[in-house]
């Protein structure tokens, strides 16, 4: 039996990819106050387009969804025109690119919303480190619980965002339902204390994600829509006692729909809630029938092992890609990687430094 390798070409549903490596979605905060993608971002993505699949940084679907300084959006015509720079840059290099759709939920702050509270499934604030706002770092606040009649409006924002992504030339989209942002907040019992049709049981907590997936697949075919989840994550004060039951149910419900992939943050490099044994890719392989993508803390060796063993079809790589735009080429020949990027430059509004100025092998 031939075991697949990370570097070999891969057929992701109807998309022919040059390898099984994805550029993981990483917020880099270079869009400026306008949140309009720009030439510098196009250069960044073009540099990393040897990945089999480029997944963009999280991109907000509406003004209400904003919660990160200088992150891009996809809710105006100007933003669509900006994203066309990126899709063209990646395609000119022979790559494929998906846009990650994002609503920050309770991880936002009233400073992003003219003093109005951010929204969430329930009025439960994040405990822990503060949030960076347009007016500096501040403590987390208690969000406003969404009324049931507001939720279809958010679902429609996702659908409109998918339409704009299609207009901008994206090959597909990824629904961000991980890392303690709005959709993840609905999924998890820690943050969803609702008693209506959007909470109170595993099935009801899944409802909004189900509606979002149904909505965006009226725009893109299902085989061009991925979903990202984080069953093990503690980021943004997440972690629920029934996480295994919840995320097994989510994967089962998303199975059979012909989705592009299920993107599972299975690694623990982003923090682990320690509420039981971490969920693994084989657990998801057993209940999800489509392509599976692993992520979080993978090295060349561990990524190769996961693909070769059949636990994952693709691996998304984040931090090593920041300082190694030619990561795929380096891994092909076993070349040494550049030193890890300075954390101070990850989200810096300072332009090219720590963003597009890393040397390639050549």
C-alpha positions as CSV (number, residue, x, y, z in Angstrom):
1,X,0.0,0.0,0.0
2,X,1.3,3.4,-1.0
3,X,1.2,6.0,1.8
4,X,0.4,9.6,0.8
5,X,3.1,12.2,1.4
6,X,2.7,15.8,2.4
7,X,4.4,17.1,-0.8
8,X,2.5,15.1,-3.4
9,X,-0.4,16.5,-5.4
10,X,-3.9,16.1,-3.9
11,X,-7.4,16.2,-5.3
12,X,-9.5,18.2,-2.8
13,X,-12.9,17.4,-4.0
14,X,-12.9,19.1,-7.5
15,X,-9.8,21.2,-6.8
16,X,-6.4,19.9,-7.9
17,X,-3.8,21.0,-5.4
18,X,-0.1,20.8,-5.8
19,X,0.5,19.4,-2.3
20,X,-1.3,18.6,1.0
21,X,-0.1,21.6,2.9
22,X,-2.4,24.5,3.6
23,X,-1.4,28.0,4.7
24,X,-3.3,28.3,8.0
25,X,-5.5,31.3,8.5
26,X,-3.5,33.7,10.6
27,X,-4.6,37.2,11.6
28,X,-1.8,39.6,10.5
29,X,-3.5,43.0,10.9
30,X,-2.1,44.8,7.9
31,X,-5.4,46.0,6.4
32,X,-5.4,49.4,8.2
33,X,-8.3,51.2,9.7
34,X,-10.3,50.9,6.5
35,X,-10.1,47.0,6.7
36,X,-9.6,47.0,2.9
37,X,-7.0,44.5,1.7
38,X,-4.0,46.0,-0.1
39,X,-1.0,45.5,-2.2
40,X,1.2,44.5,0.7
41,X,-1.2,41.8,1.7
42,X,-1.2,40.6,-1.9
43,X,2.5,40.3,-1.8
44,X,2.4,38.3,1.4
45,X,-0.1,35.8,0.1
46,X,1.7,35.5,-3.3
47,X,4.9,34.7,-1.4
48,X,3.2,31.8,0.3
49,X,1.1,30.5,-2.6
50,X,3.2,27.3,-3.1
51,X,1.0,25.9,-0.4
52,X,-1.6,23.5,-1.8
53,X,-4.3,25.7,-0.4
54,X,-4.0,29.2,0.9
55,X,-6.6,30.0,3.6
56,X,-6.8,33.7,4.3
57,X,-6.7,35.4,7.7
58,X,-10.0,35.6,9.4
59,X,-12.2,38.2,7.6
60,X,-15.2,39.9,9.2
61,X,-18.6,39.5,7.6
62,X,-20.1,42.8,8.9
63,X,-19.3,45.8,11.0
64,X,-20.9,44.0,13.9
65,X,-18.4,41.2,13.4
66,X,-15.3,43.4,14.0
67,X,-13.2,42.8,17.0
68,X,-9.6,43.0,16.0
69,X,-7.6,46.1,15.1
70,X,-6.6,46.4,11.4
71,X,-8.0,43.0,10.3
72,X,-9.7,42.9,6.9
73,X,-13.4,42.7,6.1
74,X,-15.6,41.5,3.2
75,X,-18.8,43.6,3.7
76,X,-18.2,46.5,1.2
77,X,-17.6,46.8,-2.5
78,X,-14.2,48.4,-1.7
79,X,-13.2,45.4,0.3
80,X,-14.2,43.1,-2.6
81,X,-11.9,45.1,-4.9
82,X,-9.1,44.9,-2.4
83,X,-9.5,41.1,-2.1
84,X,-9.3,40.8,-5.9
85,X,-5.6,41.8,-5.5
86,X,-5.0,38.8,-3.3
87,X,-7.0,36.2,-5.4
88,X,-5.2,37.4,-8.6
89,X,-1.8,37.3,-6.9
90,X,-2.3,33.7,-5.6
91,X,-3.8,32.5,-8.9
92,X,-1.0,34.1,-10.9
93,X,1.4,31.8,-8.9
94,X,-0.7,28.8,-9.6
95,X,-2.3,28.6,-6.2
96,X,-5.8,28.1,-4.8
97,X,-7.3,30.4,-2.1
98,X,-10.2,30.2,0.3
99,X,-11.5,33.2,2.3
100,X,-12.1,32.5,6.0
101,X,-15.4,34.1,7.2
102,X,-15.4,35.5,10.8
103,X,-17.6,37.0,13.5
104,X,-15.7,37.8,16.7
105,X,-18.7,37.6,19.0
106,X,-17.9,38.2,22.6
107,X,-14.1,38.5,21.9
108,X,-14.8,42.0,20.6
109,X,-15.2,45.2,22.6
110,X,-17.6,48.2,22.7
111,X,-14.8,50.4,21.3
112,X,-15.3,48.7,18.0
113,X,-19.0,49.5,18.0
114,X,-19.3,53.1,19.0
115,X,-19.8,52.2,22.6
116,X,-22.5,49.6,22.0
117,X,-21.9,46.2,23.5
118,X,-20.6,43.3,21.3
119,X,-23.0,40.4,20.8
120,X,-22.8,36.7,21.9
121,X,-25.2,33.8,22.5
122,X,-25.3,34.6,26.2
123,X,-24.2,37.5,28.4
124,X,-21.0,35.8,29.6
125,X,-17.7,37.7,29.4
126,X,-14.3,36.4,28.7
127,X,-12.2,35.9,31.8
128,X,-8.5,36.5,31.3
129,X,-6.2,38.9,29.5
130,X,-7.7,42.0,27.9
131,X,-8.5,42.9,24.3
132,X,-6.7,45.3,22.0
133,X,-9.1,47.9,20.9
134,X,-8.8,51.0,18.6
135,X,-8.2,52.9,21.9
136,X,-5.6,50.6,23.4
137,X,-5.8,47.4,25.4
138,X,-8.8,47.2,27.7
139,X,-10.5,44.6,30.0
140,X,-13.0,42.3,28.5
141,X,-16.7,43.3,28.8
142,X,-20.0,41.5,29.3
143,X,-21.5,41.0,25.8
144,X,-25.2,41.5,25.0
145,X,-27.1,38.2,24.4
146,X,-28.6,38.1,20.9
147,X,-32.3,38.0,20.5
148,X,-33.5,35.0,18.6
149,X,-34.9,37.2,15.8
150,X,-31.4,38.7,15.3
151,X,-29.7,35.4,14.5
152,X,-31.2,35.0,11.0
153,X,-29.8,38.4,10.2
154,X,-26.3,37.2,11.1
155,X,-26.8,34.1,9.0
156,X,-27.7,36.4,6.1
157,X,-24.5,38.3,6.7
158,X,-22.6,35.1,6.2
159,X,-24.4,34.4,3.0
160,X,-23.7,38.0,1.7
161,X,-20.1,37.6,2.7
162,X,-19.9,34.4,0.6
163,X,-21.4,36.3,-2.3
164,X,-18.8,39.0,-2.0
165,X,-16.1,36.3,-1.7
166,X,-17.3,34.8,-5.0
167,X,-17.2,38.2,-6.6
168,X,-13.7,38.7,-5.4
169,X,-12.5,35.6,-7.2
170,X,-12.0,33.1,-4.3
171,X,-12.0,29.4,-5.0
172,X,-14.0,28.8,-1.9
173,X,-14.6,29.8,1.7
174,X,-14.0,28.5,5.2
175,X,-16.5,29.1,8.0
176,X,-14.6,30.0,11.2
177,X,-16.4,28.1,14.0
178,X,-13.4,27.9,16.3
179,X,-11.2,29.7,18.8
180,X,-13.9,31.3,21.0
181,X,-15.5,33.4,18.3
182,X,-19.2,33.7,17.7
183,X,-20.1,30.3,16.1
184,X,-17.9,28.5,18.6
185,X,-19.6,30.4,21.4
186,X,-22.9,29.0,20.2
187,X,-21.5,25.5,20.0
188,X,-20.1,25.3,23.5
189,X,-22.1,24.9,26.7
190,X,-19.6,27.1,28.6
191,X,-20.7,30.1,26.5
192,X,-24.2,29.2,25.4
193,X,-26.7,29.3,28.2
194,X,-29.7,29.9,26.0
195,X,-33.0,28.2,26.5
196,X,-34.5,28.9,23.1
197,X,-34.1,27.1,19.8
198,X,-30.4,28.1,19.7
199,X,-29.3,26.6,23.0
200,X,-30.0,24.1,25.8
201,X,-28.9,20.9,24.0
202,X,-26.1,19.7,21.8
203,X,-28.5,19.7,18.9
204,X,-29.8,23.2,19.4
205,X,-26.3,24.7,20.0
206,X,-25.4,23.4,16.5
207,X,-28.3,25.1,14.9
208,X,-26.7,28.4,14.0
209,X,-23.7,26.7,12.4
210,X,-26.0,24.4,10.5
211,X,-27.9,27.5,9.2
212,X,-24.7,29.3,8.2
213,X,-23.4,26.2,6.3
214,X,-26.8,25.9,4.6
215,X,-26.8,29.6,3.7
216,X,-23.2,29.8,2.2
217,X,-23.7,26.6,0.2
218,X,-26.4,28.4,-1.8
219,X,-23.6,30.6,-3.0
220,X,-20.6,28.2,-3.3
221,X,-21.2,24.5,-3.9
222,X,-20.6,22.4,-0.8
223,X,-17.3,21.1,-2.2
224,X,-15.9,24.6,-2.0
225,X,-16.9,25.3,1.6
226,X,-14.8,24.2,4.6
227,X,-15.6,24.5,8.3
228,X,-13.1,25.0,11.1
229,X,-13.6,23.8,14.7
230,X,-11.4,23.8,17.8
231,X,-12.6,21.0,20.2
232,X,-9.5,21.2,22.4
233,X,-8.9,24.9,22.5
234,X,-8.8,27.2,25.5
235,X,-8.2,30.4,23.5
236,X,-10.7,33.2,24.4
237,X,-11.6,31.4,27.6
238,X,-13.2,28.4,26.0
239,X,-13.6,24.7,27.0
240,X,-16.8,22.9,27.9
241,X,-17.2,19.7,30.0
242,X,-19.2,18.1,27.2
243,X,-16.7,19.0,24.4
244,X,-16.3,15.5,23.1
245,X,-20.1,14.9,22.7
246,X,-20.6,18.3,21.2
247,X,-17.9,18.2,18.6
248,X,-18.5,14.5,17.7
249,X,-22.1,15.6,17.0
250,X,-20.9,18.6,14.9
251,X,-18.7,16.4,12.8
252,X,-21.5,13.8,12.3
253,X,-23.9,16.5,11.2
254,X,-21.4,18.0,8.7
255,X,-20.6,14.6,7.3
256,X,-22.4,13.5,4.2
257,X,-22.8,17.1,2.8
258,X,-19.9,16.9,0.4
259,X,-18.0,19.8,2.1
260,X,-14.5,20.8,0.9
261,X,-13.1,19.7,4.3
262,X,-13.4,19.8,8.1
263,X,-10.5,21.8,9.5
264,X,-9.8,20.5,13.1
265,X,-7.6,22.4,15.5
266,X,-6.4,19.1,17.0
267,X,-3.0,20.3,18.2
268,X,-2.6,21.8,21.7
269,X,-0.1,24.6,20.8
270,X,-2.9,27.2,21.2
271,X,-3.7,26.1,24.7
272,X,-5.7,23.1,26.0
273,X,-8.8,23.3,28.3
274,X,-7.8,20.1,30.1
275,X,-11.4,18.9,30.5
276,X,-10.6,15.4,29.4
277,X,-8.4,13.6,26.9
278,X,-7.9,15.8,23.8
279,X,-9.9,14.8,20.7
280,X,-7.8,13.4,17.9
281,X,-8.0,13.3,14.2
282,X,-8.8,9.5,14.1
283,X,-11.9,10.3,16.2
284,X,-13.0,12.7,13.5
285,X,-12.0,10.4,10.7
286,X,-14.4,7.8,12.2
287,X,-17.5,10.2,12.0
288,X,-16.7,12.6,9.2
289,X,-16.7,11.2,5.6
290,X,-15.0,14.1,3.8
291,X,-11.4,15.5,3.6
292,X,-9.9,16.2,7.0
293,X,-7.4,18.9,7.8
294,X,-5.3,18.9,11.0
295,X,-3.8,22.1,12.5
296,X,-1.9,23.6,15.4
297,X,1.7,23.1,16.2
298,X,2.6,20.6,13.5
299,X,6.2,20.2,12.4
300,X,7.3,18.8,9.1
301,X,7.7,15.4,10.8
302,X,4.4,15.3,12.6
303,X,2.5,16.6,9.6
304,X,4.1,13.9,7.4
305,X,3.2,11.3,10.0
306,X,-0.5,12.4,10.2
307,X,-0.9,12.3,6.4
308,X,1.0,9.1,5.9
309,X,-1.0,7.3,8.6
310,X,-4.2,8.5,6.9
311,X,-5.3,10.5,10.0
312,X,-5.5,13.7,7.9
313,X,-5.7,14.5,4.2
314,X,-4.1,17.9,4.6
315,X,-2.2,19.8,7.4
316,X,-2.5,23.5,7.9
317,X,0.7,25.2,8.9
318,X,0.8,28.5,10.7
319,X,3.8,30.0,12.5
320,X,6.5,28.4,10.4
321,X,4.9,30.0,7.3
322,X,5.3,33.5,8.9
323,X,9.1,33.5,8.6
324,X,9.4,31.0,5.7
325,X,7.4,32.1,2.7
326,X,9.1,29.3,0.7
327,X,8.3,26.7,3.4
328,X,7.1,24.0,0.9
329,X,10.4,24.3,-1.1
330,X,12.5,24.1,2.1
331,X,10.6,21.0,3.3
332,X,11.1,19.4,-0.2
333,X,14.9,19.5,0.1
334,X,15.2,19.4,3.9
335,X,16.6,22.9,4.1
336,X,16.9,24.8,7.4
337,X,14.1,27.1,8.4
338,X,14.5,30.8,9.1
339,X,14.4,31.8,12.8
340,X,10.8,32.2,14.1
341,X,9.4,35.7,13.5
342,X,9.4,38.2,16.4
343,X,6.0,38.1,18.1
344,X,6.0,41.9,18.2
345,X,5.7,41.9,14.4
346,X,2.9,39.4,14.1
347,X,0.1,42.0,14.3
348,X,2.2,45.1,13.8
349,X,0.6,47.9,11.6
350,X,4.2,48.7,10.7
351,X,4.0,47.3,7.2
352,X,6.6,44.9,5.6
353,X,8.7,44.4,8.7
354,X,8.1,40.9,9.9
355,X,5.6,40.3,7.2
356,X,7.0,40.2,3.7
357,X,10.7,40.8,4.4
358,X,11.9,37.2,5.1
359,X,14.6,35.7,2.9
360,X,13.9,32.7,0.7
361,X,16.5,30.0,-0.1
362,X,17.3,31.6,-3.4
